[in-house]
């Protein structure tokens, strides 16, 4: 993993986006401006994540639900997130390809 003075993780779906951190909440539909941070994956909520701008999880690996969802919908995604704790509503740049998150 590379460091950019911020959190990093393992790329499971490449891409780059700028958006707002949103903690996953059951039943909420997300938009391209949302980078959803979730550690619990409910298969019943997958459809609500398909329009998210990015996905992050401190758990999982290349075969976890987050990884599969991200690849299926082509959403930039990092799993195994480590580093600075992110806050709901915080604006960030997610570069899954280089495995970095920059707090803006």
C-alpha atoms as an extended CHARMM CRD file, in Angstrom:
* protein
*
       104  EXT
         1         1  UNK       CA              0.0000000000        0.0000000000        0.0000000000  PROA      1               0.0000000000
         2         2  UNK       CA              1.1140000000        3.5110000000       -0.7500000000  PROA      2               0.0000000000
         3         3  UNK       CA              0.8290000000        6.3750000000        1.6900000000  PROA      3               0.0000000000
         4         4  UNK       CA             -0.4600000000        9.8420000000        0.9130000000  PROA      4               0.0000000000
         5         5  UNK       CA             -0.6020000000       11.1370000000        4.4990000000  PROA      5               0.0000000000
         6         6  UNK       CA             -4.0280000000        9.6050000000        4.8010000000  PROA      6               0.0000000000
         7         7  UNK       CA             -5.8450000000        6.3110000000        4.9080000000  PROA      7               0.0000000000
         8         8  UNK       CA             -4.9580000000        3.5770000000        2.4310000000  PROA      8               0.0000000000
         9         9  UNK       CA             -6.3910000000        0.2240000000        1.5020000000  PROA      9               0.0000000000
        10        10  UNK       CA             -6.3170000000       -2.5780000000       -1.0540000000  PROA      10              0.0000000000
        11        11  UNK       CA             -7.7000000000       -1.7740000000       -4.5040000000  PROA      11              0.0000000000
        12        12  UNK       CA            -10.4300000000       -4.1970000000       -5.5380000000  PROA      12              0.0000000000
        13        13  UNK       CA            -12.0260000000       -1.9640000000       -8.1890000000  PROA      13              0.0000000000
        14        14  UNK       CA             -9.9210000000        0.7640000000       -9.8000000000  PROA      14              0.0000000000
        15        15  UNK       CA            -10.8970000000        4.3610000000      -10.4610000000  PROA      15              0.0000000000
        16        16  UNK       CA            -10.7870000000        7.8090000000       -8.9480000000  PROA      16              0.0000000000
        17        17  UNK       CA            -13.4920000000       10.0760000000       -7.5510000000  PROA      17              0.0000000000
        18        18  UNK       CA            -14.0460000000       13.0410000000       -5.2550000000  PROA      18              0.0000000000
        19        19  UNK       CA            -16.9550000000       12.8960000000       -2.8640000000  PROA      19              0.0000000000
        20        20  UNK       CA            -18.3000000000       13.0490000000        0.6550000000  PROA      20              0.0000000000
        21        21  UNK       CA            -17.8360000000       10.2400000000        3.1570000000  PROA      21              0.0000000000
        22        22  UNK       CA            -21.1910000000        8.7130000000        4.0880000000  PROA      22              0.0000000000
        23        23  UNK       CA            -21.4460000000        6.0000000000        6.7040000000  PROA      23              0.0000000000
        24        24  UNK       CA            -23.6350000000        3.2000000000        5.4140000000  PROA      24              0.0000000000
        25        25  UNK       CA            -27.2230000000        3.3250000000        6.6160000000  PROA      25              0.0000000000
        26        26  UNK       CA            -29.7590000000        0.6690000000        5.7430000000  PROA      26              0.0000000000
        27        27  UNK       CA            -32.3480000000        1.8470000000        3.2170000000  PROA      27              0.0000000000
        28        28  UNK       CA            -30.4580000000        4.9440000000        1.9900000000  PROA      28              0.0000000000
        29        29  UNK       CA            -29.9190000000        5.3430000000       -1.7650000000  PROA      29              0.0000000000
        30        30  UNK       CA            -26.5100000000        6.8520000000       -2.5540000000  PROA      30              0.0000000000
        31        31  UNK       CA            -25.3460000000        9.1120000000       -5.4050000000  PROA      31              0.0000000000
        32        32  UNK       CA            -22.0920000000        9.5930000000       -7.3350000000  PROA      32              0.0000000000
        33        33  UNK       CA            -21.1630000000       12.3270000000       -4.8200000000  PROA      33              0.0000000000
        34        34  UNK       CA            -21.1560000000        9.7790000000       -1.9650000000  PROA      34              0.0000000000
        35        35  UNK       CA            -18.1990000000        7.6370000000       -0.9510000000  PROA      35              0.0000000000
        36        36  UNK       CA            -19.8310000000        5.0250000000        1.2550000000  PROA      36              0.0000000000
        37        37  UNK       CA            -17.9260000000        3.6290000000        4.2220000000  PROA      37              0.0000000000
        38        38  UNK       CA            -19.3640000000        0.3380000000        5.3740000000  PROA      38              0.0000000000
        39        39  UNK       CA            -18.1640000000       -2.6150000000        7.3290000000  PROA      39              0.0000000000
        40        40  UNK       CA            -21.3500000000       -4.6410000000        7.1510000000  PROA      40              0.0000000000
        41        41  UNK       CA            -22.6390000000       -5.8170000000        3.8010000000  PROA      41              0.0000000000
        42        42  UNK       CA            -26.2520000000       -6.7340000000        3.4750000000  PROA      42              0.0000000000
        43        43  UNK       CA            -27.0560000000       -8.3080000000        0.1430000000  PROA      43              0.0000000000
        44        44  UNK       CA            -30.5700000000       -6.8510000000        0.3650000000  PROA      44              0.0000000000
        45        45  UNK       CA            -29.0450000000       -3.3390000000        0.2060000000  PROA      45              0.0000000000
        46        46  UNK       CA            -26.8580000000       -3.8660000000       -2.8500000000  PROA      46              0.0000000000
        47        47  UNK       CA            -29.2050000000       -2.0550000000       -5.2410000000  PROA      47              0.0000000000
        48        48  UNK       CA            -28.9690000000        1.0900000000       -3.0950000000  PROA      48              0.0000000000
        49        49  UNK       CA            -25.1690000000        1.1320000000       -3.5130000000  PROA      49              0.0000000000
        50        50  UNK       CA            -25.0610000000        0.8530000000       -7.3210000000  PROA      50              0.0000000000
        51        51  UNK       CA            -24.9890000000        4.6410000000       -7.8220000000  PROA      51              0.0000000000
        52        52  UNK       CA            -22.3700000000        5.3920000000       -5.1440000000  PROA      52              0.0000000000
        53        53  UNK       CA            -19.2640000000        7.2560000000       -6.2620000000  PROA      53              0.0000000000
        54        54  UNK       CA            -16.9520000000        5.0250000000       -4.2120000000  PROA      54              0.0000000000
        55        55  UNK       CA            -16.9450000000        2.2770000000       -1.5950000000  PROA      55              0.0000000000
        56        56  UNK       CA            -14.6450000000        1.8070000000        1.4020000000  PROA      56              0.0000000000
        57        57  UNK       CA            -14.3910000000       -0.9250000000        4.0220000000  PROA      57              0.0000000000
        58        58  UNK       CA            -11.9320000000       -1.6190000000        6.8220000000  PROA      58              0.0000000000
        59        59  UNK       CA            -12.7200000000       -5.3010000000        6.4210000000  PROA      59              0.0000000000
        60        60  UNK       CA            -12.6000000000       -7.7620000000        3.5860000000  PROA      60              0.0000000000
        61        61  UNK       CA            -10.3510000000       -8.7790000000        0.7430000000  PROA      61              0.0000000000
        62        62  UNK       CA            -10.5530000000       -9.2700000000       -2.9970000000  PROA      62              0.0000000000
        63        63  UNK       CA            -13.4020000000      -11.7910000000       -2.7510000000  PROA      63              0.0000000000
        64        64  UNK       CA            -15.6030000000      -10.0820000000       -0.1090000000  PROA      64              0.0000000000
        65        65  UNK       CA            -19.0720000000       -8.7310000000       -0.8870000000  PROA      65              0.0000000000
        66        66  UNK       CA            -17.7400000000       -5.1630000000       -1.1560000000  PROA      66              0.0000000000
        67        67  UNK       CA            -15.2500000000       -6.2170000000       -3.7960000000  PROA      67              0.0000000000
        68        68  UNK       CA            -17.8010000000       -8.1050000000       -5.8470000000  PROA      68              0.0000000000
        69        69  UNK       CA            -20.3500000000       -5.2730000000       -5.7030000000  PROA      69              0.0000000000
        70        70  UNK       CA            -17.7300000000       -2.6630000000       -6.6410000000  PROA      70              0.0000000000
        71        71  UNK       CA            -16.4510000000       -4.6400000000       -9.6140000000  PROA      71              0.0000000000
        72        72  UNK       CA            -19.9680000000       -5.4500000000      -10.8340000000  PROA      72              0.0000000000
        73        73  UNK       CA            -21.0400000000       -1.7890000000      -10.7750000000  PROA      73              0.0000000000
        74        74  UNK       CA            -17.5620000000       -0.4050000000      -11.6710000000  PROA      74              0.0000000000
        75        75  UNK       CA            -17.3010000000        1.6440000000       -8.4920000000  PROA      75              0.0000000000
        76        76  UNK       CA            -13.8410000000        2.6370000000       -7.1900000000  PROA      76              0.0000000000
        77        77  UNK       CA            -13.2950000000        0.6240000000       -4.0140000000  PROA      77              0.0000000000
        78        78  UNK       CA            -10.7080000000        0.0260000000       -1.3150000000  PROA      78              0.0000000000
        79        79  UNK       CA            -11.0090000000       -2.6880000000        1.3250000000  PROA      79              0.0000000000
        80        80  UNK       CA             -8.7610000000       -3.4360000000        4.2820000000  PROA      80              0.0000000000
        81        81  UNK       CA             -8.7350000000        0.3060000000        4.9720000000  PROA      81              0.0000000000
        82        82  UNK       CA             -6.0280000000        1.4430000000        7.3900000000  PROA      82              0.0000000000
        83        83  UNK       CA             -4.9160000000        4.8300000000        8.6750000000  PROA      83              0.0000000000
        84        84  UNK       CA             -6.6670000000        7.9750000000        9.8140000000  PROA      84              0.0000000000
        85        85  UNK       CA            -10.2630000000        7.5610000000       10.9260000000  PROA      85              0.0000000000
        86        86  UNK       CA            -12.6870000000        9.0890000000        8.4420000000  PROA      86              0.0000000000
        87        87  UNK       CA            -15.6780000000       11.1390000000        9.5400000000  PROA      87              0.0000000000
        88        88  UNK       CA            -19.1870000000       11.2230000000        8.1130000000  PROA      88              0.0000000000
        89        89  UNK       CA            -19.5550000000       14.3030000000        5.9000000000  PROA      89              0.0000000000
        90        90  UNK       CA            -15.8160000000       14.6750000000        5.2560000000  PROA      90              0.0000000000
        91        91  UNK       CA            -14.8140000000       15.5230000000        1.6560000000  PROA      91              0.0000000000
        92        92  UNK       CA            -12.1270000000       13.2380000000        0.1780000000  PROA      92              0.0000000000
        93        93  UNK       CA            -10.4450000000       12.1930000000       -3.0410000000  PROA      93              0.0000000000
        94        94  UNK       CA            -10.4990000000        8.4180000000       -3.4600000000  PROA      94              0.0000000000
        95        95  UNK       CA             -7.9150000000        7.0600000000       -5.8540000000  PROA      95              0.0000000000
        96        96  UNK       CA             -8.4890000000        3.3350000000       -5.7040000000  PROA      96              0.0000000000
        97        97  UNK       CA             -5.9760000000        2.7110000000       -8.4830000000  PROA      97              0.0000000000
        98        98  UNK       CA             -3.1080000000        4.1360000000       -6.3970000000  PROA      98              0.0000000000
        99        99  UNK       CA             -4.7200000000        2.8650000000       -3.1640000000  PROA      99              0.0000000000
       100       100  UNK       CA             -4.9200000000        6.3050000000       -1.5190000000  PROA      100             0.0000000000
       101       101  UNK       CA             -7.4840000000        8.5610000000        0.0870000000  PROA      101             0.0000000000
       102       102  UNK       CA             -6.7240000000       12.2710000000        0.4050000000  PROA      102             0.0000000000
       103       103  UNK       CA             -8.7320000000       14.3370000000        2.8690000000  PROA      103             0.0000000000
       104       104  UNK       CA             -9.6660000000       17.6400000000        1.2090000000  PROA      104             0.0000000000
